[in-house]
């Protein structure tokens, strides 16, 4: 986890090993730290020393570890879960969607595709929106690339 947090939040113990880093650690209100909870007994803190260097601290200090775990738990609790599509799941476009994709690869507009398939352009727009979702893309260009990759088996 990475965040801009105050060192005071992580380290409240006076005998913590991070106090030996020097003036950079304690003299600024917010330092861009990387914190990782290895388990409930160990934590790793990544501290930038200057433009060229980074220091890593592994600590078993209960207060530091508890603060790291609390910080990560708060981030997790306030975050939205990401639903990743199972890449092994095969895409199953309908025959109509395949026809639309095929005609789109020739640069045809929605109206031309609609007249070719003898359906309304609104139906085409709805099918294209469904294809955007199915292929997880944002534009016709991306859809064309995703379709070509799908056809080629990539």
C-alpha positions, -999 to 999 in steps of 0.1 A, spaced: 0 0 0 13 34 -8 1 67 7 11 101 18 9 97 55 26 113 85 54 93 101 38 100 134 9 78 124 31 49 119 57 53 146 49 64 181 75 43 199 106 62 210 128 32 206 116 24 170 145 16 146 130 42 121 142 70 143 178 63 131 170 73 95 179 109 102 164 143 99 144 136 67 121 111 84 110 134 112 112 169 99 83 169 73 46 166 80 39 142 51 64 118 35 54 95 6 58 61 24 51 26 12 38 4 39 33 -33 38 19 -56 64 39 -88 61 17 -105 88 2 -94 121 37 -93 137 60 -78 110 57 -47 88 78 -33 60 81 5 56 96 20 25 110 55 32 124 78 5 157 93 17 164 117 -12 160 118 -49 185 89 -53 178 66 -24 152 46 -5 154 29 28 134 -2 38 127 -9 74 114 -42 87 100 -39 121 84 -61 147 74 -31 169 38 -38 180 27 -2 177 42 3 142 27 -30 130 -7 -22 144 -7 12 128 3 -3 94 -24 -29 97 -50 -3 108 -40 19 79 -43 -9 54 -76 -21 69 -90 15 66 -80 17 30 -95 -17 22 -128 -8 40 -131 24 20 -122 10 -13 -144 -4 -40 -138 -40 -51 -126 -45 -86 -144 -72 -105 -119 -88 -129 -133 -107 -158 -121 -143 -159 -99 -143 -190 -103 -180 -194 -141 -176 -198 -148 -176 -235 -167 -147 -250 -199 -157 -267 -212 -130 -289 -245 -137 -307 -248 -143 -344 -262 -107 -348 -233 -93 -327 -208 -112 -349 -224 -98 -381 -223 -63 -366 -186 -67 -356 -178 -80 -391 -195 -50 -408 -179 -26 -384 -144 -38 -394 -152 -25 -429 -158 10 -414 -196 9 -419 -217 34 -398 -245 23 -376 -271 34 -402 -254 14 -430 -251 -17 -408 -288 -13 -399 -299 -11 -435 -277 -41 -444 -291 -62 -416 -327 -48 -420 -329 -36 -383 -330 -2 -368 -299 19 -360 -311 20 -324 -308 -18 -322 -273 -15 -337 -263 11 -310 -277 -12 -283 -258 -42 -296 -226 -21 -299 -230 -10 -263 -233 -46 -253 -202 -55 -272 -183 -27 -254 -192 -44 -221 -185 -79 -234 -150 -70 -247 -144 -45 -219 -136 -15 -242 -145 22 -244 -145 30 -281 -152 15 -316 -114 15 -323 -107 -5 -291 -136 -28 -300 -121 -35 -335 -87 -44 -319 -103 -66 -293 -124 -83 -320 -94 -90 -341 -75 -104 -311 -105 -126 -303 -108 -138 -338 -70 -146 -339 -73 -165 -305 -52 -141 -284 
